[in-house]
Amino acid sequence: MTRFKIPISTLVLVHTCDLRVLVLERADYHDHWQSVTGSQEPGETLEETATRELFEETGIVASDYGGLKDWELSNIFEIFPRWRQRYPSGTTHNTEHVFALCVPEPVPVRLAPREHLRCAWLPWTQAAAQCFSWSNRTAIEALPQRIS
């Protein structure tokens, strides 16, 4: 039986207090950069999804840095046609919930090689410009107001 993704996901902005943001280059689409993101698994809370994805994609343990902050913000976006086969038939939109993690300085990242090729810690304006997803860009652009 084919297991489809749930059209609910989390976006985790990993940043420093001086607004450097971690971005990851996707392995399946070169030059497509993003923050940590991933779909909810059956039975998970949104925070559990965000915590799991953060660890799987970067090796970062949220609790080592005081835990995730739930922005209580969600975005609904159209799933790119090239990825729709991953979801139940007829699914065209995903609801993404935004979380953030503040680290004191850029920390070492252990990439999941099947998911990402490389990472960078960029000033927030550069990180936002680098991201291919409008919801990711918008979240990063809101970061200065969120942490002030």
N, C-alpha and C positions, 0 to 999 in steps of 0.2 A: 504494500500500500504506500502510495506517495505521501510524504509528509510535507505539507505546505507551510509557508511562513504565515504568521499572524500579522495582519496589517496594522500593528501597533509597535512603535519603536521608541528608543531613547537616543538622545543626542547628549553627549557629555563634553562640555568645554573644560579642558584642562588648562589652567592658566597660573601665572605667577602674580604676586601682588602688584608688580610693576607692569602688568598687562602684556606679558609675552604669552603667546597661545601655542599649544601643541597642535600641529596639523600633520596628517598622515596621507601619503600618496597611495591610492588604490592599486592593487596588483593587477586587477582585471581591466582597468582603464587608465593607462599611463597619463600622467599630467592631470588627473582628477584628484584633487586634494580635499580632505574633509577632517572633521573632528571625529572622536570616537562615536560610533553609532552602531545600532544593532536592534534586531527584532526581539520582541518579548517571546519567551517560551511558555508553554502551558503551565499554569499554576504559579507563575512568578508575579511578584509585585513589580511596579515600575522601578522602584529603587533597586530591587534585586537584579532586574535586567540591566540597569545602568552599571551597577557594581560588577556584574559578571562580564559585560562587554568591555569595560575599562580594563579589567585584569586580562581577559583573553587577548585583547588587541595591543596592550602596552606593557603588561606585567606590573602595572601600578595597582597597589592595594589602597583603596579609598580610605579605609579606617586608619592607615598610617599617617594620614594628613587631616584628620578630623572629620572625615566622611563627606559624602556628597551633599550639595545644597540643591534642593528641588526648587526650581524657579516657578513652579506652578504655572507653566506656560506650555501650551501645545500648539502645534501647527498641523494643518491638514494639507497634504500636497499630493499631486498626481504622481503615481508610480511610473517611472520611465517605461515605455513599451518593452524595451530590451530586458527588463527585469520582471515583468508581469507573470511569466510562467512559473515563478517561484511561489506565487500566491494562489488561493482558490480561484477557480474560473469566475470571471466577471469582476474580480477585484481590481479597481483602478486607482484607489486612493489609500493613503497611509496616514495615521495620526502619530505624530512624533512629539515626545515629551522631553523638555529641556532640563538638564541638570548641569551643575558646574562643580569643579574641584579646584581649590586653590592650593598650590604647592609653593614653598618658600623660594625656590629657584628651579630652573630647568633640571629635571631629574632624569636619570637614565631610563631609556625605553627599550623594552624587549618586544620587537615587532613579531606579529604572526605572519610569517612569510607568504602564506597562501592568501592573505588579505591585503597586506601593505608592503610596499617596496622600501620606503624610507620615511623619515619623519624630520620635522624641523620645528624649532621654537622661534616664532616670529612675533614682532610687535603686532598688536591687535589689528591695526589698520592693514598691514600686509597680509596677516592671516585671513582676514575677512575677504580681501581681494583675491586671495589664492583659492578660496573654496568654490567649487562648482555649484553647490546647492544654495538656492536663495534662502532657505530656512537656516542653514548653517551660517551664511553671511550675516543675516539679520540678527541672529543670536550673538555672534561675536561683536557686531556693531553696538549692541546693547550692553556689553560687558562693562564699560566705564561707569555707566549709571548704576548698574547692579551692585558694584562693589564699593561705591563711594559712600 
